[in-house]
Amino acid sequence: MHNPGNATPDRFPAEERFAEGGQYIAGRLTRGTSGRTHAVVDPASGEEVLRYELAGTADVDRAVAAAREAFPGWAGATPGERSDALHRFAAVLADRAEDFARAESLQCGKPLKLSREFDVPGTIDNTAFFAGAARLLQGQSAGEYSGDHTSYIRREPIGVVGSIAPWNYPLQMAAWKVLPAIAAGNTIVLKPAELTPLTSLLFAQAATDAGIPDGVINIVTGTGREAGEHLVGHPDVGMTSFTGSTAVGKRVAEIATATVKRLHLELGGKAPFVVFDDADVEAAAHGAVAGALINTGQDCTAATRAYVQRPLYDAFVERTAALMETVRLGDPFAAGTDLGPLISHAQRDRVAGFVERARAYARVVTGGEAPEGELAKGAYYRPTLIAGAAQDSEVVQSEIFGPVLVVLPFDTDDEGIALANDTPYGLAASAWSRDVYRANRATREIKAGCVWVNDHIPIISEMPHGGYKSSGCGKDMSAYSFEEYTQIKHVMFDNTAVAAKDWHRTVFGDR
């Protein structure tokens, strides 16, 4: 792995840890063998930070073999032993929190305060949660449900899990994939996005340093088309977990079907933000700005479609635009920065394309441009509010994945809820009202895996995250996620030693 020297020590003090390569297999860093390299680029400056050798199919094979070799020992450990290891892991993560925060901000461009206050603490908390959950892997109590037989349910690990994580929250997504899988006794091969491998590699190193056995957690950093597809289709991988776009999720499902793998898919979102006419418009405007701009809008649960009941519509648009104009773009490592760049210039140009096309049929209230001056070197885009778009327009129906919020009016409660449900997605939503009955109706009728009331975006380790409809299947975090990574076995005992003979006689008669 080559370091061109652009990552100064005060921004990323742990860069020397990657000197041996960009893959982590069987407890050590190693170089990829695809014959191609890839750069980690600071999206705030456009400068190359590190260059590493991409994983090829042979590297995936080595990682799967390491995970398969480690599986019997890890699966055979007691829940208490796995729990102890995860508690140690959480402690190591806490000790290295600043390294993780700086690496995450450098590779993603997110403000350091966001990495410090959200990404890293959330990951540590998630690790501690699954350390506790590891001791709760259980089936059901024994019972006699059929004559002289006793039945019970075992929950068992699946084996090797192959996971693919996105670039928007690389550290947290690594945790969401790895922790429930290994807490349940599985081993794992994780492919992070090639744009953002640093914190996934640090995460695996921290696990080794905490005493988690070699081969339990493996990282292969390669392209989706080569390393990702090979991992999904690998015959020794028993389950595939993928987070990313719906279009790629369909491709993952297609490949996994060939080997009848269990699938866990967390896909795209287009979260509605429904403001009823009795809501606190000031609170709703603040919530919309925070919910739409979190991580520069590169969040599948971000507020993207605000539906505002007509009596509050004008006030909401005016106040939200004013708040957006106070958001400070800047160096992610500067204390005063509210919003960092998008992940790349290509992603910025994609977002800008949506906004430019929208000018033909809607009004850009504020934003809608990249900044000039020093920030022009990075992938920055100003917070953007669009009004006047039709429900069937591109900016309402398609996932933009940038700092763009579209606002539409509605008249009746029925219409607001219907509009909220009128996209293929169903990952998250929020409803804003002072009326508990009105809010409760919205939580029942909006088709999404999470519906916040008078808030938008917070998550906690104890509660599940996952979508409806084209937003995927399966849950991250919580005990529900833990169960995703197990398989159920029915065990049945004959208590009489003669039941088999009786069954034979019933089926075949006396002979």
C-alpha positions, 0 to 999 in steps of 0.5 A: 500500500502506497502513501503519497504523503497527503494525509498529515499525521494530525488528520490521520495518525493511524495511516502507517497501520496499512503498510502491509496492504488493504486486505485482512485475512486470517488475522493479518494485513495482506496485499490484494492479488487482482493486479490493480490498485485503487486510491482512497481519496479525501473528498474534501480536497480531491487528494489521494490519501492511500493507494492499495492493491485491490482484492481479486477472486483468489483473495476472496477464496482465501478469506472464505477458506480462513473463515471456514477454518475458523468456524468450528472453533468459534461456533463451538465457543460458549455464548459467555466466551463469545460475549467476553471477547466482544466486551474486550472488542468494545474496550479496544474500540473505545481506546482507539476512538479518535483514530477511528473518527479521523479515519472515517472523516478523512475517507468519507469527508464527514465532519469530524464532530459527526464521526466523534459524536455519532459514528464511533460512539454508535459503533462502540455501543453496538459492540457492547449490545451484541456482547450482551446479546451473545449470551441470549442465543436460545431456542424454545423450551422443551414440550410434548406436542405429539404423543410420547415425543419431546420437541425443542428448538435449537438456534444455530449459526449458519457458517460463513457469512459474506457481507457487502457494506456501502461507503456512506457509513463504512464503520457503522455498516461494518459493525452492523454486518460483523457483530450480529453474525459473530455474536451468533457464532458465525464467521464472516468475510466483509467486502467494504466499498473500495472508496472507504476501506480504512475503518473496516480494516482498523475494525478487524485489527481491533478485533484481533487485538481484543482476542477474537480468533484469526479468521473469524473476521476477514476483510476483502477490499475489491470491486463489486463486480469482481470481489463482491459477486464472487463472494455472493456466489461462493459455494462455501458462503451460507448467507449474504448480507448486502447494504446498498442501492436497490438496483445492486440489491437485485443483482445480489439476489440474482447471484445468491439464488444460484446457491440458495443462500439466505439473504439480508438486504438493506436497500435504498430509501426515499423517506417521507417527512409528513407535517400535519397542520397542528405541528410545531412548524419551527421544530419541524423545520429544524428536524427537516434540515437535520434529517435531510442534511445528515452525512451530506444527505448520503443516508438511506433514511434521510428526509428527502420528501417533505409533505406539508399540510397547506396551512403550514406550507409557506411558513415551512418552506420559508423557515427551512430555506432560511435554516439551510442558508445558515449551514456552514460548509467547510473542512471536515476537520475544522470545528465550525464545519456543519456539512462536508463534501459528498463522497466524490466528484462523481457523486456531486455531479450526479446530485447536481444533475438531479437538481438541474433537470428539476429546474425545468419543472420545479423551483429551486428555493435555495442552494442548487450549486457547488461552492466556489473558491477553495471548496471547489477543489472538493466534492461540495454541494450546497444544501438545496430545497426544491418546491413545486415538483409533481409527485411523479417527478424524478426528484420525488421518486428517485433516490438522490443521495445528496443534500436535497429536500423536496417539499410538496403540499397536501390538503387532507390527512388521507392525502398526506399519508397516501403521498408518503406511501407513493414510492417503491421505497419503505425504509424510514419516515417521520410524522409531525403532529401535536395530536397523539391520535393523528400521529398514531394513525400515521405510524400505522398507515405509513409503510416503512420499517421505521416511523419517527414521531416529531423527530427524524434520524435517531437510531439505537442499538436495541431497536431494529433497522430495516425496510419494507417494499423495495427497501429490502428485507431483514433487520440490522441492530437489535435482537431481531438482527441477531436472529437473522444470522441463525438457523432454526433446528427442530429436535424431537425425542421418542420418550418410549423407545417404541414409538418408531415401531408404532409409526412403522405399523401405522404406515406399513401394517404388521410385518 
